[in-house]
Amino acid sequence: MHFPFNRKVFDKVFWRVSLLAPVAWVAIYFIWGELLIADIVGVIITVPILSYLIHVILLMRQE
Amino acid sequence: MKGRLLATVFALAGFGLLTAQQPNPDDFASITATATPIDVLSKCDQKLGTVRQPADGPTFLTSSRQFGWFGGAIDLELAQQVHFPQLAPSGQVLEYVAIQSITNGAGTPGEFSFWTDNGGQPGALILAEPVTTQDNLVYQVSDATAATLSSYYGGQLWISFVNISDPNAFIGPRWFWGSTASNTNQANGHPPYYAYFHDELNRFGPDCPKWTNHTVCGATFKSGPFFGLNYELSFCRNAKLNIGTGVPTMTQWGLFIFGLVVLTLGVVALYNYSRQRVGENA
C-alpha cells in the first residue's frame, strides 16, 4: 500500500490539529468531570493520526 | 436593530431586578454580626450542585442568644436534616461543606458530623470532622469523607455542628441558629421541627434525651419555633489527574484510535484507487 505524504500540507494540518488538543482536554474534563492520564496520551496519539487523515483528504481534493 | 437589542437588554435587567428574591426581615431581627453569603462554589473548577439550608438561599439566622437561660459559653450541637441529591453516577463527589457560622471575633475549634436518619432524628454517627470556626466556615471534606458520603446520595442524612457558643457575648464566639419558618427545610418535603439539638452536659434537663427538639424540652424561646443550621453542601470537583484508574478510559481510547487508524487506511486505499484510475485513464 502506498501512503501518500505531502510535507507542506501535513505540517499545516498538524499544527492546526495540535491547537485543538488543549480544547479536547478541556472538553473531556467538563464533560466527564475528570482528566485522566489516558486522556492526555489518547489525545497525543490521536493528533498525528487525525492530521494524516485530514492531510490525505486534502490531497484527494487537490488532485 | 441596535435599538431593539438595547431595549431587550434593559427589559431583561428590569425583570431580573423585579424578580430578585428579597430576604425575610424576620431573619435579620436579632443579628448584630455582619454575614456574607457563602461562596464555596468559587473554590471549585466544576460546579455540580448545591444543597442549601435555608433552601431559598443564604439568609442570616437568629442568634443563639435566644437561649436566654444559659449563663455562659457552652458546647451546643445542632443537627439538621439533609436530603442528599441523587447525583449522576459519574464519580461526582461532595467536595466542600460550608456552614455559615456567624461569629463575632475569632472563632473556636468545632466539629461537624454526619448521622444516619433514624425515624426522623439523628441515628448512627457516620463520621465526624474537626473544624475551626470562622466567619462563613468553608470546609473541604477529605477524599475518604467524600467516598463515605457518596453512598448516601439520594438519601436522608443529618448534619450537625458543635461549637462553643457564648449566648451572652456580643464580642466573641457566638454563632447563630435559624428561628423563622423560612429557615425550615420544607422545600424538601420535611415537616417543621426537624432540627434537633444536643447539650453535652444535659442542661436541658433529665427529660431531654440526647437529640431533642424544643417541643420535648419545653424550652422558652423569645421568638420563633423553628431552628435551623445554615449550611451549604457543595458538590463540585477540582481538576484531578487520576493515574491509577485509567484502564477503562484507555480501552475507550484504544477503540477510538483503532477506528481512526482503520478510517485512515480506508481513505488511503481510496486515494490510491483514485490515483490508479487517473493513471489508467491517462
Interface residues (C-beta under 8 A of the other chain):
Chain A: M1 H2 F3 P4 Y29 F30 W32 G33 E34 L35 L36 I37 A38 D39 V41 G42 I45 T46 I49 L50 Y52 L53 V56 I57 L59 M60 E63
Chain B: D45 Q46 L48 S90 G91 Q92 R237 A239 K240 L241 N242 I243 T245 G246 V247 T249 M250 W253 F256 I257 L260 V261 L263 T264 L265 V267 V268 A269 L270 Y271 N272 S274 R275 V278
